[in-house]
């Protein structure tokens, strides 16, 4: 049985011939049940092996699972890819989980008390500096005001948006290195933010943690020019985290002032290149807005639900969505000729690939992250005290699914059960026939920020 590569296009509809072929094997009902557990995953991981559960007290085999005896001839598990371009089904689960994670930190739930909604919190956007003029769509009241510097008025879907006006004079090296240092820049900002909060509160820095804890959840988004910027929910908690209220002096205004001051002083130095040590900073466009409750929004759109939905949306996107670049790593730079990507993204990829040969930049691993235009940080991060975790949400969903399916637990006393298992990776993807059957039995994708079955 041969399987397609992970890049196999979407399977066409199941034909009567497929049904006849699958039915002739006598495994069609079992295949449907096994594929249904994938929830529409288009690139499931195939595993070969076995699992045996033994009662250590009696020596009896409680359960035995052998992949060779399964309808598909192997164990199939969801790929879990967060990218919508790779697996829409798994990406949608990730988006819904992120929505729940952000929401829990804004109004409680998932073991987070509802009092967290009374904590000062803001929605902040941090941008990258300019590395040269690019084609854009200025906002204005007249046609002339909406024209790009090139003299044209670009449509919203114009492929030239974000590309350099004069490529030969654009600082591609600076842009790639800024992306590579963006995670370090965020870490330095958080350090400075705590210092600024202590300064504005009139407290020694060593005593800040005994009065206030700073929590956040952020996501990275690519602009069309290929540079990341960060959207973050930043919240002030009491010393015990999300379970305790902060002191009365910890207000939204104080938090806003501290963010502006900390961002202005945040800088990270890169390695020396050609006798010059570059310095990386945030762009001047910093937007900080208070987050209102859904019941009292003061006429603004910055509500709890809007913020959670916005962050969750970008948690499943990468550079490929905004810039048209790749959603997978390159093995050789010559592979670029096989892809139809914008020239601006291609130049950033080639710049990252060339910079990777510099010994002083080896720690940035630019070749491994060339397809991400140099950025190698996590797209979605948070502090431990912000809310629940993705692992907890997944565990709760698995427990819920087992309860719905009536799956028995290991036994009355799991400590007395010995589990013997051995699994090996077999591949990714389904045969064309199974792919069409999986598409036919896949559940409809949920949207609009609803909870995943947890």
Secondary structure, DSSP 8 states (H G I E B T S, - for coil): -----TT--------HHHHHHHHHTT-HHHHHHHHHTTTT-SS-EEEEEEEEEEETTT--EEEEEEGGGSTTSSEEE------TTT-HHHHHHHHHHHHHHHHHHHH-BTTB-GGGGGS-EEEEEEEE--SS-B------SSTTTT--TTS----TT-TTTTSBSSGGGS-HHHHHHHHHHHHHHHHHHHHHHHHHHHHHHT--GGGGGGT-EEEEEEEEEE-TTS-EEEEEEEEEEBTTBTTS---TT--HHHHHHHHHHHHHH-EEEEEEETTEEEEEEEEEEEEEEE-B-SS--TT-S-BHHHHHHHHHHHTT--HHHHH---SS--SSGGGGGGS---HHHHHHHHHHHHHTT-GGGGGG-TTTTGGGTT--S-SEEE-TTTS--HHHHHHHHHHHHHHHHT---S-S-GGGEEEEEEEEEEEES--HHHHHHHHHH------TT-----
